[in-house]
Every structure is written in structure tokens, then in C-alpha cells.
């Protein structure tokens, strides 16, 4: 089976590489010549654990190739995945410009039956627009060809995308013909040998499923962050509360870890888009409006703690920032809470020393030379008035606190992910601030 994947960003490249891994002939297409040239040289545009090996292996054995010319590679293909970006507009709606451009190009170059699959995250009704664009292009050519449009949303976690694709917990596909369903069943058969289901449904429901899933996960995060903030005010300990509610199987223990807000390419954009879709249909998404508001406020929580500790005077202070990406195991800086914190510190007159194991290249695009770029966590801590843990990379979990204490100006730790033991750190002479934590009998209040 020959498959075309249009778009070599996060979703497109993972999709193309993993399909090739099970024997599919895949061509990844992108209009960005520099990106395609890099991919042909083995240089990936994103960091994702395990992806580089899969891309290199399948490119070398000929199952995966790259091109800038959709018309040239589309002959002989059975499926075309549209996996281009859908950036949010100023009103929060998903911009479908690139999706529809690709759909028009497909209609202009196809020569036989195709299943055209939207893999990009798109609002309900997008498949209708894709179908219209293809049909219009065929009419302009004065040809009549059979094709189907389908929806196949992705549920990949950044940092575990290859594993998620190769061993999915479910595959959601929206189709409107039996023929399209059979083609997609054949394509995905190798991925469901573990017994996990392919969930077929109508196209509109598949499009909505993607947004509903991400919105639910974002809701759990914002809910827990709101509870964490209330825990601090009431003297409760959010870590104990989290364990107490997480043991309830109706709630579960995933996505209920408090922190300094969610970021990335999915949750912020998809929550905004679903709110916008509600408005278009005259329905206020009141819960999601609150989810978004809580998240924006949560990104400022750590800055407020820092201000209080230093009596609202950060001028000339130096802060070590550990972690920049919005989550570990990715270089994604989109909507990263670290950016909100750093901008606040810089505006207050502070000096900022930063380190991230992977995301420095992407972060430099946002921060330039306004911060000091460090080689490791110890370098960042040198001369700092406080350390701020933002992203919980594994290498930050068990640092040499004695070494750090001798390097900093003042032993203060602001833990934005609650990965450190406050009692242990305080016994080592550090002032400790976490998210939603109560005091111990021999410690000061952690607010």
C-alpha cells in the first residue's frame, strides 16, 4: 500500500515514519524545501524520543521518502493524509487555510480512487469543506473520479508519540462509506494486533472526539491546579488530596498532578477552538472558558510566589530556571509556562540563567540573548538567588544539593512540579516553595 502524508511537522512525520515501520510505502510531502532537504540528510525538524531511529531506518530501506512535489508522488497512492498545521486565529478558531490548500492540490493531481484523510486537528465540519475543495478542483479539470474523505484524529503524547502510534489504546476513524472503512482497516491492521479497537464512527463525531478528548484532559489539569491553590489557603496538602482522589477508579490518577499550567501545541489551541465552535453555534462552553482562564492564571502563580519571597523587589536578583519546554521529552516551546515566568522576571529587572536538556534551540527563538544560556543545571545555579524548577526532566530529579548550595547566593527552591521532598530540602537548609502544599510541624508555611 502506498500512502502520502502531507506535512512533516510533529503529527505528519510521526505518522509517516510509523506507517513505514510496518511495511507501508510512505512519501512525506512538504512545501518547505529546506525541511525536506534536511530530512533527506537525516536531520529531523523536531525532537521526539525514538523518532530519529525510525525515520533513519525506513528511509535507508526505501519505505520512507520525502518530496516537495505532491503531484509527482500521488500516482499509485491509495491514501493521502492531510497533516498540516491548523494554527489558531485571533478569535481562537482553527485556521484551515493550509488544509484546504492541500485538498485543492489533491483534487488537481489525483488520477484514481483515493481516501483523503484529515489527520490535522480540525473542527467539526472540516471534512465537508475538504470534500468541497477536492470536488471543485476536479470540476475545474472536467474529470470525474471516485474518492472518499475520512477523519482520523491523532492522540499522540509529545515525548511518547512513537510508542503511542505503534501501540495505540484506540484508533478513532470517521468514515461515510464502507469502501473507505475497508481501506483504513487494512492500513491499521498491524497496529491493533494487541486487541485494541479501531472505533469507526461518522466523520463529524470523529472530528469532535479529538477536541473533546483534549478538552477533558485540560479540564482535569486546570481543576487540579485550582484545588492546589485552595489547598494552600486552607492548609491542606495537594499531594495527599491527589492520592486520595486518584485512587478512585472513576477519577483515576492521570492528569491530576498540580503544576504551573499546561502548554504545548494541543491543549491551549484545542480548548480555544472548541470554545470558538460553541460560539459559532450559539452555545457557551462555560466549563472550558473557566479551564482556559484558570490555566492562564496558573502560569503566573510561580512568579507571584517569587515576588512574595523577595518582598516584591526582584531588581538585580538572579534566577536559575531549570527546564524550558512545556513538558519533558520534547523541545516544544509553544505556550510554555516557562516563557510567562521568564518574561515576568525580566520585566521586574531580574537576571535569568536557563538550562534545558533539549529545548534551548527552540527557546532561543523566543528569548534571544535576553537570558544567560547555561550548559547544565549546576551552571544555571551558579550565583543564583533562587532556583526555579519549571520542567520535570529526569536529570533534575536528584541533583547534588550540597554542590548546588555552595554555588547559589541563597538556598531557595521554587518547585513548579512538586517533584522534590520539601522536608528533605528544608533539612538541607533550603527554603522550599511548591504548588498546593501545606506546612509541616517544623517548617514554615509554603506560600
C-alpha positions as CSV (number, residue, x, y, z in Angstrom):
1,X,0.0,0.0,0.0
2,X,1.3,3.5,-0.9
3,X,0.4,6.3,1.4
4,X,1.1,10.1,1.1
5,X,1.4,12.2,4.2
6,X,1.3,15.9,3.5
7,X,3.0,17.9,6.3
8,X,6.3,16.9,8.0
9,X,5.6,18.5,11.4
10,X,5.0,16.6,14.6
11,X,2.0,14.7,13.5
12,X,2.9,14.2,9.9
13,X,6.4,12.9,10.5
14,X,5.4,10.5,13.3
15,X,2.5,9.2,11.2
16,X,4.7,8.7,8.1
17,X,7.6,7.1,9.9
18,X,5.4,4.7,12.0
19,X,3.4,3.6,9.0
20,X,6.6,2.9,7.1
21,X,7.8,0.9,10.1
22,X,5.2,-1.8,9.5
23,X,5.9,-2.1,5.8
24,X,3.8,0.6,4.2
25,X,5.3,2.6,1.3
26,X,5.2,6.2,2.6
27,X,6.0,9.5,0.9
28,X,6.1,12.6,3.2
29,X,5.4,15.8,1.4
30,X,6.1,19.3,2.5
31,X,6.4,22.7,0.7
32,X,9.3,23.7,2.8
33,X,12.3,22.7,0.7
34,X,14.8,23.2,3.4
35,X,13.0,20.9,5.7
36,X,12.7,18.2,3.1
37,X,16.4,18.6,2.3
38,X,17.3,18.2,5.9
39,X,15.1,15.1,6.2
40,X,16.8,13.5,3.3
41,X,20.1,14.1,5.1
42,X,18.7,12.6,8.3
43,X,18.1,15.9,10.1
44,X,14.8,16.0,11.8
45,X,12.8,19.2,12.4
46,X,11.6,18.1,15.9
47,X,12.8,16.2,18.9
48,X,10.8,13.2,19.8
49,X,12.3,10.1,21.6
50,X,12.8,7.2,19.2
51,X,11.6,9.0,16.1
52,X,15.1,9.6,14.6
53,X,15.9,5.9,14.6
54,X,12.6,5.0,13.0
55,X,13.0,7.7,10.3
56,X,16.6,6.8,9.5
57,X,15.8,3.0,9.4
58,X,12.9,3.3,7.0
59,X,14.5,6.0,4.8
60,X,17.5,3.8,4.3
61,X,15.5,0.7,3.4
62,X,13.3,2.7,1.0
63,X,10.0,2.5,2.7
64,X,10.0,6.2,3.6
65,X,10.8,9.0,1.3
66,X,10.4,12.8,1.2
67,X,9.3,15.2,-1.5
68,X,8.1,18.7,-2.2
69,X,6.0,17.8,-5.2
70,X,2.6,16.3,-4.3
71,X,1.5,16.0,-7.9
72,X,4.6,13.9,-8.8
73,X,4.2,11.4,-6.0
74,X,0.4,11.0,-5.8
75,X,0.1,8.4,-8.7
76,X,-0.4,4.9,-7.3
77,X,-1.3,6.1,-3.8
78,X,-4.4,4.7,-2.0
79,X,-4.5,7.2,0.8
80,X,-3.4,10.8,1.4
81,X,-3.2,12.0,4.9
82,X,-3.5,15.8,5.4
83,X,-1.3,16.6,8.4
84,X,-0.5,20.3,8.0
85,X,-0.8,22.9,10.7
86,X,-4.1,24.5,11.8
87,X,-2.8,27.5,13.8
88,X,-5.3,29.4,16.0
89,X,-6.6,32.7,14.6
90,X,-7.0,35.8,16.7
91,X,-10.6,34.6,17.7
92,X,-9.3,31.2,18.7
93,X,-10.7,29.4,15.7
94,X,-8.6,26.9,13.8
95,X,-7.1,28.3,10.6
96,X,-8.0,25.8,7.8
97,X,-6.1,27.6,5.1
98,X,-3.4,25.0,4.7
99,X,-5.7,22.1,5.0
100,X,-7.9,23.4,2.2
101,X,-4.9,24.3,0.0
102,X,-3.8,20.6,0.2
103,X,-7.3,19.4,-0.5
104,X,-7.4,21.5,-3.6
105,X,-3.9,20.2,-4.7
106,X,-5.1,16.7,-4.2
107,X,-8.1,17.3,-6.5
108,X,-5.9,18.9,-9.0
109,X,-3.4,16.0,-9.2
110,X,-5.2,12.7,-8.4
111,X,-5.8,10.2,-11.1
112,X,-7.7,7.4,-9.4
113,X,-9.6,6.4,-6.3
114,X,-8.2,7.9,-3.1
115,X,-9.2,8.0,0.5
116,X,-8.3,11.5,1.7
117,X,-7.8,11.5,5.5
118,X,-7.7,14.6,7.7
119,X,-5.1,13.9,10.4
120,X,-4.7,17.5,11.4
121,X,-6.7,18.7,14.4
122,X,-9.7,20.3,12.7
123,X,-13.2,21.5,13.9
124,X,-16.4,19.7,13.1
125,X,-17.4,20.3,9.5
126,X,-13.9,20.4,8.1
127,X,-14.4,17.2,6.1
128,X,-17.3,18.9,4.3
129,X,-15.0,21.7,3.3
130,X,-12.2,19.3,2.2
131,X,-14.7,17.4,0.1
132,X,-15.9,20.6,-1.5
133,X,-12.3,21.7,-2.3
134,X,-11.5,18.4,-3.9
135,X,-14.7,18.4,-5.9
136,X,-14.2,21.9,-7.1
137,X,-10.7,21.1,-8.3
138,X,-11.9,18.0,-10.2
139,X,-14.7,20.1,-11.8
140,X,-12.1,22.6,-13.0
141,X,-10.2,19.7,-14.6
142,X,-13.5,18.5,-16.1
143,X,-12.9,15.0,-14.8
144,X,-15.0,12.6,-12.7
145,X,-13.1,10.5,-10.2
146,X,-14.2,8.4,-7.2
147,X,-12.8,9.4,-3.8
148,X,-13.7,9.4,-0.1
149,X,-13.0,11.8,2.7
150,X,-12.3,10.5,6.2
151,X,-11.3,11.8,9.6
152,X,-8.5,10.1,11.7
153,X,-7.6,12.3,14.6
154,X,-4.3,11.7,16.4
155,X,-4.0,11.1,20.2
156,X,-0.2,11.2,20.4
157,X,1.5,12.4,23.6
158,X,4.6,14.5,22.9
159,X,7.5,12.6,24.4
160,X,5.9,9.2,23.8
161,X,4.5,9.7,20.3
162,X,6.2,6.8,18.6
163,X,5.1,4.3,21.3
164,X,1.5,5.8,21.2
165,X,1.3,5.3,17.4
166,X,2.8,1.8,17.4
167,X,0.8,0.6,20.4
168,X,-2.4,2.8,20.4
169,X,-5.0,2.4,23.1
170,X,-7.6,3.1,20.4
171,X,-7.8,4.3,16.8
172,X,-10.7,6.7,16.0
173,X,-11.8,6.9,12.4
174,X,-14.7,8.8,10.9
175,X,-16.0,7.5,7.5
176,X,-19.1,7.7,5.4
177,X,-18.6,4.7,3.1
178,X,-17.8,1.0,3.6
179,X,-15.1,1.3,0.9
180,X,-13.2,3.9,2.9
181,X,-13.6,1.8,6.1
182,X,-12.1,-1.3,4.4
183,X,-9.0,0.7,3.2
184,X,-8.4,2.1,6.6
185,X,-8.9,-1.2,8.3
186,X,-6.3,-2.7,6.1
187,X,-3.8,0.1,6.8
188,X,-4.2,0.0,10.6
189,X,-4.5,-3.8,11.0
190,X,-0.8,-4.2,12.1
191,X,-1.4,-1.6,14.9
192,X,-4.4,-3.4,16.5
193,X,-3.0,-6.9,16.8
194,X,-2.8,-6.2,20.5
195,X,-6.6,-6.3,20.7
196,X,-7.0,-2.6,21.0
197,X,-10.0,-1.3,19.0
198,X,-10.5,0.7,15.8
199,X,-13.5,2.8,16.6
200,X,-15.4,3.7,13.5
201,X,-18.0,6.4,13.6
202,X,-19.4,9.2,11.4
203,X,-17.0,11.9,10.4
204,X,-18.5,14.7,12.5
205,X,-18.2,12.6,15.6
206,X,-14.6,11.7,14.9
207,X,-13.7,15.4,14.4
208,X,-15.5,16.2,17.7
209,X,-13.8,13.3,19.6
210,X,-10.3,14.8,19.2
211,X,-11.4,18.2,20.7
212,X,-13.4,16.6,23.4
213,X,-10.5,14.3,24.5
214,X,-8.0,17.2,24.7
215,X,-10.5,19.5,26.4
216,X,-11.3,16.8,29.1
217,X,-7.6,16.3,29.8
218,X,-7.1,20.1,30.0
219,X,-10.1,20.3,32.4
220,X,-8.5,17.8,34.7
221,X,-5.3,19.8,34.8
222,X,-7.0,23.1,35.5
223,X,-9.3,21.5,38.1
224,X,-6.3,20.1,40.0
225,X,-4.4,23.4,39.8
226,X,-7.5,25.2,41.2
227,X,-7.7,22.7,44.0
228,X,-4.0,23.1,44.7
229,X,-4.3,26.9,45.1
230,X,-7.2,26.3,47.5
231,X,-5.1,23.8,49.4
232,X,-2.5,26.4,50.2
233,X,-5.1,28.8,51.5
234,X,-6.8,26.1,53.7
235,X,-3.7,24.3,55.0
236,X,-4.4,21.1,53.0
237,X,-1.7,19.2,51.1
238,X,-2.5,18.8,47.5
239,X,-0.2,15.7,47.2
240,X,-2.3,13.9,49.7
241,X,-5.5,15.1,48.1
242,X,-4.3,13.9,44.8
243,X,-3.6,10.5,46.1
244,X,-7.0,10.4,47.8
245,X,-9.0,11.2,44.7
246,X,-6.7,9.4,42.3
247,X,-7.3,6.1,43.9
248,X,-11.0,6.4,42.9
249,X,-11.3,4.5,39.6
250,X,-13.9,6.9,38.4
251,X,-11.4,9.7,38.5
252,X,-8.0,7.9,38.0
253,X,-4.5,9.2,38.8
254,X,-3.6,10.6,35.4
255,X,-3.5,14.3,34.6
256,X,-4.2,15.3,38.2
257,X,-0.7,16.5,39.1
258,X,-0.7,20.2,40.0
259,X,1.8,22.5,38.4
260,X,2.2,25.8,36.7
261,X,-0.2,25.3,33.8
262,X,-0.4,23.3,30.6
263,X,1.1,24.4,27.3
264,X,2.1,22.8,24.0
265,X,0.6,22.7,20.6
266,X,-2.6,20.8,21.5
267,X,-4.4,21.7,24.7
268,X,-4.3,25.5,24.5
269,X,-5.2,25.6,20.8
270,X,-7.9,22.9,21.0
271,X,-9.6,24.4,24.1
272,X,-9.8,27.8,22.3
273,X,-11.1,26.2,19.1
274,X,-13.8,24.3,20.9
275,X,-14.9,27.4,22.7
276,X,-15.0,29.2,19.4
277,X,-17.0,26.4,17.8
278,X,-19.5,26.7,20.6
279,X,-19.9,30.4,20.0
280,X,-20.5,29.7,16.3
281,X,-23.4,27.5,17.2
282,X,-24.7,29.8,19.9
283,X,-23.6,27.6,22.8
284,X,-21.3,29.0,25.5
285,X,-18.7,26.4,26.6
286,X,-18.7,27.7,30.2
287,X,-16.6,25.0,31.7
288,X,-13.9,25.3,29.0
289,X,-13.9,29.1,29.3
290,X,-13.1,28.6,33.0
291,X,-10.5,25.9,32.2
292,X,-8.7,28.4,29.9
293,X,-8.9,31.2,32.5
294,X,-7.5,29.0,35.3
295,X,-4.6,27.9,33.1
296,X,-3.6,31.4,32.2
297,X,-3.7,32.4,35.8
298,X,-1.7,29.3,36.8
299,X,1.2,30.3,34.6
300,X,1.6,33.3,36.8
301,X,1.4,31.5,40.2
302,X,5.2,30.8,40.5
303,X,6.1,34.4,39.7
304,X,3.7,35.6,42.5
305,X,5.4,33.2,44.9
306,X,8.8,34.6,43.9
307,X,7.7,38.1,44.4
308,X,6.3,37.5,47.8
309,X,9.5,35.7,48.9
310,X,11.6,38.7,47.8
311,X,9.2,41.4,49.2
312,X,8.2,42.5,45.6
313,X,11.8,43.6,44.8
314,X,13.4,41.4,42.1
315,X,15.7,44.2,40.7
316,X,19.2,42.8,40.2
317,X,18.2,39.3,41.6
318,X,19.4,36.3,39.6
319,X,17.2,33.2,39.0
320,X,18.2,29.8,37.7
321,X,15.4,28.3,35.5
322,X,15.6,24.5,35.2
323,X,13.6,23.4,32.2
324,X,12.0,25.4,29.4
325,X,9.9,23.1,27.2
326,X,6.2,22.8,28.2
327,X,6.8,19.2,29.3
328,X,9.7,16.7,29.4
329,X,11.0,14.7,26.4
330,X,10.1,17.4,23.8
331,X,11.6,20.6,22.5
332,X,8.2,22.2,22.1
333,X,8.1,25.7,23.4
334,X,4.6,26.6,22.2
335,X,2.5,28.1,25.1
336,X,5.3,27.0,27.5
337,X,4.7,28.3,31.1
338,X,8.4,29.0,31.3
339,X,8.1,31.9,28.9
340,X,5.4,33.6,31.0
341,X,7.6,33.2,34.1
342,X,10.8,34.4,32.4
343,X,9.1,37.4,30.8
344,X,7.8,38.4,34.2
345,X,11.2,38.1,35.8
346,X,12.9,40.1,33.1
347,X,10.3,42.8,33.3
348,X,10.9,43.0,37.0
349,X,14.6,43.7,36.5
350,X,15.9,40.2,37.3
351,X,18.7,38.3,35.6
352,X,17.8,34.9,34.3
353,X,20.1,31.9,33.8
354,X,18.4,29.0,32.0
355,X,19.0,25.4,31.1
356,X,17.0,22.7,29.3
357,X,18.4,19.4,28.0
358,X,16.8,19.7,24.6
359,X,14.7,22.8,24.1
360,X,17.4,25.5,24.1
361,X,17.5,25.9,20.3
362,X,13.7,26.4,20.2
363,X,13.7,28.6,23.3
364,X,16.3,31.0,21.7
365,X,13.8,31.8,19.1
366,X,11.6,33.3,21.8
367,X,14.1,34.7,24.3
368,X,17.2,35.6,22.2
369,X,20.1,36.9,24.2
370,X,18.0,38.4,27.0
371,X,18.8,35.4,29.2
372,X,22.1,33.6,30.0
373,X,22.2,30.2,28.3
374,X,23.8,27.6,30.5
375,X,25.4,24.2,29.9
376,X,23.8,22.2,32.7
377,X,21.7,22.7,35.9
378,X,24.7,23.4,38.0
379,X,25.9,26.1,35.6
380,X,22.5,27.7,35.8
381,X,22.5,27.6,39.6
382,X,25.9,29.5,39.8
383,X,25.4,32.7,41.7
384,X,21.6,32.4,41.7
385,X,19.3,34.0,44.3
386,X,16.8,31.1,43.8
387,X,16.3,28.0,41.7
388,X,13.0,27.6,39.8
389,X,12.1,24.1,38.6
390,X,9.8,24.5,35.6
391,X,10.0,21.3,33.5
392,X,10.5,18.0,35.3
393,X,13.2,16.4,33.1
394,X,14.6,13.3,34.7
395,X,18.1,14.8,35.2
396,X,16.6,17.4,37.5
397,X,15.0,14.8,39.9
398,X,18.0,14.0,42.1
399,X,20.6,16.8,41.9
400,X,23.6,17.2,44.2
401,X,22.1,19.6,46.6
402,X,25.3,20.1,48.5
403,X,27.0,21.2,45.3
404,X,24.1,23.5,44.5
405,X,24.1,25.1,47.9
406,X,27.7,26.0,47.6
407,X,27.0,27.6,44.1
408,X,24.0,29.7,44.8
409,X,23.8,33.1,46.6
410,X,20.8,31.9,48.6
411,X,19.4,28.4,49.1
412,X,15.9,28.9,47.8
413,X,14.0,26.4,45.6
414,X,10.7,27.1,43.8
415,X,9.3,23.7,42.6
416,X,6.8,24.2,39.9
417,X,6.1,20.5,39.5
418,X,6.3,19.2,43.1
419,X,9.0,16.7,42.4
420,X,11.1,17.4,45.4
421,X,10.6,16.5,49.1
422,X,10.1,19.7,50.9
423,X,11.2,18.2,54.3
424,X,14.4,16.9,52.9
425,X,15.3,20.2,51.2
426,X,14.5,22.2,54.3
427,X,16.7,19.9,56.4
428,X,19.5,20.7,53.9
429,X,19.0,24.4,54.6
430,X,16.8,25.3,51.6
431,X,13.7,27.4,51.7
432,X,11.2,25.5,49.6
433,X,8.0,26.6,47.8
434,X,5.8,24.1,45.9
435,X,2.3,24.1,44.4
436,X,-0.6,23.5,46.8
437,X,1.5,22.2,49.7
438,X,0.8,22.6,53.4
439,X,3.3,23.2,56.2
440,X,4.9,20.5,58.3
441,X,5.2,20.9,62.0
442,X,8.8,22.1,61.9
443,X,8.6,24.2,58.7
444,X,7.3,27.5,57.6
445,X,4.1,27.9,55.6
446,X,4.8,27.1,51.9
447,X,3.0,30.1,50.4
